[in-house]
Amino acid sequence: MYEVSAVERLIAEGKRLLLAADERLLQGLPRGNWIGGTIPYFMTESGGVRTHEQIYVTQLPPYATVAAIKYYDEQSIRDVYVDGQPHGFSFIMIPAMSRTHLSFALQAPTYQGFATRPLVGWVTGVDLADFGRLAPRVFDGRAGQSFSEGAIVMHVGLPPNKLAELDILNMFRQGDGEAIEFLEDSFAVRDALIAGQRRPLVDYLRERRIDTRLPLVADYAGAMLNTCFQKVDEATGVVSFYAPVFRGVEYKLAAAEGDYVENFARRMPRLNGQHMLFSCNCVLNYLYAGLEGRKTEGITGPVTFGEIAYQLLNQTLVYPRISDA
């Protein structure tokens, strides 16, 4: 975490930066080789904090090169994978609930070049007390512009002797309950196939007294990925999610796993000399696990409204690491 004056010095020195902070702080920064996104929640070395007065800074290593900083809208975002460097990675920030956020969440797996090059980043947000009143934003530091719609991407190149890889740490696993499948790709549903029988999802959640702080978990070719509940509206029968559910994918409700920080410490792999560039954790983990003031094994970074590791994720920790190829 840095004071504004320290970040201004880094920008003046030509450092390549990924920034996360309150809109007011990012808006006042000088132009330079940086991109940024709004959020006031962070995991720091002293624990989880909410602050509107400091900036979280990630510096690219000296051997990395910034090939481009590019703005994408809801249509051009489909080119984000093919625009990436043949040997490197791309860092993306998207404002929460923007048209581009929704388009990327639903369609990313269909984009040309999906998952052929590392794409990592996060969904920007605001203080939860201001959600719905203030719009999350992203910043292009080179152009001196900010956007509440679209995405900003830094395409980064690496030398041949370095390799970027993405890791996902998911604290949840599938429980032993019924398989749940959906009839369409959507952020909001009414009916679902539960153990093969079509029925209103809201009825199932009520009858089973489901704790909707626990996500749905699906097995994507061996990777366990979460979809989190946003709202269960019994009056309308609509169940809304923070990420889309997909037709033809089998979901199960997550099993309760005990203390988050203890599980985190147990599951966090040792890097063995590899460089962890940054990490981002989900704001739902921050809230539901009571992470304010609690440490998570020295892992620091913004606490976000969604994580991106090739595609949109929920309630996970995402971190890119760079190793010798």
N, C-alpha and C positions, 0 to 999 in steps of 0.2 A: 504494500500500500504506500502511495506517494502523495506528498503535498503537491499542489498545483505548480508551485515555483520549480520544484524538482523535475516535473514532467516537462515544463517549458524548456529547461536546460537540455534534457535529453532530446527533445525535438530539434533544438538549435544545433545540437551536435550531429544531427543527421541520423540518429538511431531509428531503426525500423521497429515500430511499436504496435501492439494490440492493447487497446485501452477499454476499460469498463468503469463507468461512474455515473453520477447524476448528470442530467442534461445540462444544467447550468455550468458545470465545470468543463464538460467537453466543448460546449458552445464557445467558451472563451479562449480555447487553446489556439496557438498560431498554426499556420499551415506547415505540413511536413509529411514525412513518410510514416503515416499512421492511419489506422482505422479504429473506430470505437463504437460502442453501443451502450445504451442506458440500462442501469440496474443499480440499486442501492444495497444489495445483499452480497456478502462475500464470506468465503472461508479463508481465514488468515492463520498465521503461525500461532497466534494466541487464541484462536477459536472463531466461531461464527460471529459476524458483526453486521449491523445495519448502519451505514454511514452515508451522508450526503456531502461530506467535506473532503474525502480523499479519493484517489484514483488508483484502480488496480492496473498494474503495468506488466505486460509480458514483452520482453525484448527478444527479437529474433537473434539467433547465434550469428557470429561474424561470417561464417561460411555460407549462410543462406542469402539468396538474392531475391529481391522483389521484382518479378517479371511484369506485374500489372496490378493496379487497383481498379476494380471495375464495378460499376453499378448495373444491377439486373432488375427488370420488372417482372410481373407475373407471367409474361410471355417468354422473354429472353432467358429466364432462369433455367430453362431446359438445356441451355448450352453450357452450364456451369462445369460439367465434368469434362467435356471435350476441350474447353478453354484452358484447363489446367496444364501445368508443365509436365512433359513426359517423364521427368525425374524430379519429383518434389511433392508438394501438397498444396491444398487451397484452404484458406480460412474464411469462413462465412459468418455474417451476422444478419439476422432477419427480424424486423419488428413483430412482436406478438400480435396476432389476430389481424395482420395486414392481409391484403389479397395475395401477396406473394407468399406469405407464410402458409396460407391455406392451400394454394396451388402446389407449392413444394411438398407439403405434407402428404397430399393425396397422390401426387403423380411422380415424385422423384424416382421410384423404381422403374418407371417406364422411359426415363430420359436416356438419350444416346450416351453410351460410355458409363452408365451407372456403375459405381463401385470399382471402376478400373483404375482410378487414381484417388488418393486419400483426400476426402473433403471433411473438414471438421469445423465446428463452431457452435454457435448458440443463438437462441431466440431472446431478443432483448425485451426488457420489461420496465416496470416502474415500481415505486413503493406500492404495496398492496392497498394501502389506504387511499391511493390516488388512482387505482385501476378503474378504467371507465371514464375518468375525468382528464387524465393526461395520457398522451399517446407515446408509446415506446418509440425510440428513434435509433437510427444508425448514422455514422459519420464517415465521410470521405475526407481524411486530413489533407490529402494533396490538393483537392479542389476547394477545400474550405466550405463544404456543403453538408447538410444533414437531411435525412428523409424519414418520414413516418410510414412511407410505402415503398416497397422494393427491398433489395438486399444489397449489401456491400461485401465484396469478396477481394481478398488479397491472394493472388496467385504467387507462390513461392517456389523457387528453384533450389535444388541441392546439388552439391558436387557428386561425381560418380561414386565416391567412397562413403557416402552417407545415405541412409535409408530411413524414410518416415513411415511409421505404422500407427494405427489407431487401436486403442483398447477401450473396452466398455466394462465397467464394474457395476454389476446389477446385484443389489442386495436381496432381490426377490427370486423365488422359484415358483413353479406351478404347484398349486395345492392338489388335493385328491378329489376335488369336486367334479361336477359334470362338465363335459366339453361344451363350449359355447361357440357357435358360428353365426356370422352375420350375412344378411341378404344383399348388402351393397357396401361399397366403400363410402364411409361417411364419418363426420364428426358427431352426428346425433342420430339415434335410432329409436324405434318403438319396439319392434319385434326382433326376436333372435331364435335360432335353432338351439334349444337346450336339450342335450342328450338326444338330439335328433327330432325333437318335437317343437314346432313353432308356437311361441307364446310371447306375451308382453314381457320385456325384460324388467320393467319396473315392478311387476308382480313377483317375479322370481327373487329380486333383490329384497323386497319387503318380506316375503314369506320366510326366506332364509336368514333374515336379519344380518345382511351382509355389511361389513365395515368397508365403506367405499373409500377409505383412506388407503386400502390395499388395491393395487392395480390389477387389471387383467394381464396375463403373461402368455405370450405365444412363442413357440419354438420356430425360429427362422433358420433352418439349415444348421441347427446346433447352437445358435445364439438365442438366448432368452431375452426377449424385448418386451417392454411394458407399454400399456396404454392405460392412462389414469382417468378416473371419473372426475368430471367437472361439476355436474349437477344432475340430480335425480328429481324430476318434476312430476310428482304423482298426479297433479291436477291435469296436465296435458298428456301424461304417459310417455314423455320424451326423456331419454337418458343421453346426456351430453358428455363428450370426452375432450381432454386436452390435446389429443392426437387422434388421427382417424383410425377406425377399425377397418379391416379389409375382408372382403368376401372371399370365401374359400380357405381362410386361415382358422385353425382351431385354437381357441383361447381357453384358459382356465383362470379362475380367481387365484391370486397369490396366497401362499401360505404365510402366516405370521412367523417372523424370524427372530423375535426377541430384541435385544438392545442394538440399535443401529451402529453406534460407535464401536462396540465390542466386535460385532460382525464385520465391520469395515476393517478393523485392525487385523482380524484373522484372515480376511480374503484378499487384502491388498498385496499384490505380488511385489517381490523385490526387483528393483530395476537393474541391479548388477552393472552399474557403470553407464547405463543408457541415460540419455538426457530427456527428462520429461519437460516438454515445452511449456505446457500449461495444463490446467484441468478446469472443468466446469461441472457443478453439481446442480441438481434440480431444486427449485424453491419448495416443492412439495416435501422432499426429504428434509429440507431445512425446517419447515413448519411441523411436519408430523413427527419427526424424530427429535425435535427440540434442540437443534444444533447451535442455537445462539449461545456463544460462550464455551462451546465444547470443541475440542480439538479432534482432527481426523488424520492422525499419523503424518503430520507435516504437509499434507496435500492442501494446496491453496488455489484460489481462483474465484471467479464470479459464481454466484448462485442464480440460476437463470430460469426463464419461463419455458425452457425446452432445450435439449441438447441435440447436437447434430454430429453423427458419425456415419457418413454416407447418406443417411436419411434421418428424419425427425425421430427423436427418442423422448421418453418420459421417465422420470424418477430413477435416473441412472447417474453415474459418474463417468465422464468421458475424458480421456487424456491421450494426446498424441505423444509419441516418444521417437527420438532420433538415435539411431545406433550406427555403428560402423558396418558398411555393407560387406 
